[in-house]
Structure formats: C-alpha cells, structure tokens
Amino acid sequence: GGVPYMTRSADISKEGLGLSHLIEPMIIGRRVGLQFQLPGSEEVIYAEGEIVREWCDDRQREEGSAVKFTLVTERHQKLIERFVIDQSSTAN
C-alpha cells in the first residue's frame, strides 16, 4: 500500500488536475490514487492518475505536479465535467 499525502489542488480539467506540493516527494511517471471533493459538493471522488509533469516556482516557493486521470468512474467523470463547465461559464 501507498502512503497518503495531503495536497492542494491548483487546477482541474476533464483530463486531470494540478496539485500544489505540501509534503509529498516529486516523482514523474508515478501512478497515484486520488481522493478529493469538488467545492460545494459533499461527495468524495476517487480516481487514479499518472504524474505527467512537475514544476517549481522559486518566486512563490511552490512546487507542483500535473496529474492525468487514468481511471475515473463514469459518475465521477460527469461530476468533474459539470464542475469544469460551471467554473468556465462563471469565469467569463
């Protein structure tokens, strides 16, 4: 089994999400299990993903990972898609 790490989501799309590192190590290509809640929702989304990119912003002292979803239930995928659409329509 793996060790859980707490992160903060920096971005989410239909294909994946960006995570700000808090305490976890950076390892590109590693598969990760994800559990998260969308703002305004009580439902916990379970997904699997692969770290496809890492970044480090020295000015803001922040590190992060881009995670591509590799396994998400259809129900959770629809919740994510609805959230992304709602967020993009309120941003315009």
CORQUI-V231103 format. One record per residue. N is the residue number from 1. RES is the residue in three letters. SS is DSSP state (2 for helix, 1 for strand, 0 for the rest). PHI is phi in radians with two decimals (NA if undefined). PSI is psi in degrees with one decimal (NA if undefined). Layout:
# CORQUI-V231103
n=<N	N>
res=<RES	RES>
ss=<SS	SS>
phi=<PHI	PHI>
psi=<PSI	PSI>
This chain:
# CORQUI-V231103
n=<1	2	3	4	5	6	7	8	9	10	11	12	13	14	15	16	17	18	19	20	21	22	23	24	25	26	27	28	29	30	31	32	33	34	35	36	37	38	39	40	41	42	43	44	45	46	47	48	49	50	51	52	53	54	55	56	57	58	59	60	61	62	63	64	65	66	67	68	69	70	71	72	73	74	75	76	77	78	79	80	81	82	83	84	85	86	87	88	89	90	91	92>
res=<GLY	GLY	VAL	PRO	TYR	MET	THR	ARG	SER	ALA	ASP	ILE	SER	LYS	GLU	GLY	LEU	GLY	LEU	SER	HIS	LEU	ILE	GLU	PRO	MET	ILE	ILE	GLY	ARG	ARG	VAL	GLY	LEU	GLN	PHE	GLN	LEU	PRO	GLY	SER	GLU	GLU	VAL	ILE	TYR	ALA	GLU	GLY	GLU	ILE	VAL	ARG	GLU	TRP	CYS	ASP	ASP	ARG	GLN	ARG	GLU	GLU	GLY	SER	ALA	VAL	LYS	PHE	THR	LEU	VAL	THR	GLU	ARG	HIS	GLN	LYS	LEU	ILE	GLU	ARG	PHE	VAL	ILE	ASP	GLN	SER	SER	THR	ALA	ASN>
ss=<0	0	0	0	0	0	0	1	1	1	1	1	0	0	0	1	1	1	1	1	0	0	0	0	0	0	0	0	0	0	1	1	1	1	1	1	1	0	0	0	0	0	0	1	1	1	1	1	1	1	1	1	1	1	1	1	1	0	0	0	0	1	1	1	1	1	1	1	1	1	1	1	0	2	2	2	2	2	2	2	2	2	2	2	2	2	2	2	2	2	2	0>
phi=<NA	-1.61	-1.80	-1.30	-2.26	-1.58	-2.36	-2.10	-1.33	-1.76	-2.98	-2.50	-2.40	-1.12	-1.62	3.04	-2.64	-1.78	-2.12	-1.51	-1.24	-1.91	-2.43	-1.49	-1.29	-1.66	-2.48	-1.25	1.50	-1.42	-1.44	-2.32	-1.64	-2.18	-2.36	-2.71	-2.08	-1.41	-0.95	1.47	-2.13	-1.55	-1.31	-1.54	-1.66	-1.92	-2.66	-2.10	-2.67	-2.20	-1.24	-1.92	-2.78	-2.18	-2.50	-2.46	-1.90	-1.13	-1.13	-1.68	0.92	-2.31	-2.11	-2.74	-2.34	-1.76	-2.05	-1.63	-1.12	-2.01	-2.65	-2.52	-1.12	-1.04	-1.06	-1.19	-1.07	-1.16	-1.08	-1.11	-1.04	-1.09	-1.08	-1.08	-1.09	-1.07	-1.18	-1.23	-1.31	-1.41	-1.37	-1.57>
psi=<157.6	172.3	127.9	144.3	140.6	135.2	174.5	129.9	131.1	-18.1	149.3	142.4	-179.2	-29.0	-18.8	-163.6	160.1	137.8	133.6	128.1	134.4	-53.8	-4.6	154.8	158.1	120.1	105.3	142.0	-3.2	138.4	141.4	148.6	140.3	140.2	123.6	163.0	139.9	146.7	133.5	3.0	141.5	-16.9	133.2	126.6	131.0	132.9	165.1	151.0	174.0	132.7	118.7	-13.0	147.8	150.9	160.4	122.8	98.8	-32.9	-41.1	1.5	50.0	139.8	152.9	174.2	144.4	126.1	124.2	128.0	133.2	-20.3	117.3	136.4	156.9	-41.6	-47.0	-35.9	-41.0	-38.4	-43.1	-48.0	-43.3	-42.7	-45.8	-44.1	-45.7	-40.8	-40.0	-31.7	-30.0	-19.7	-19.8	NA>
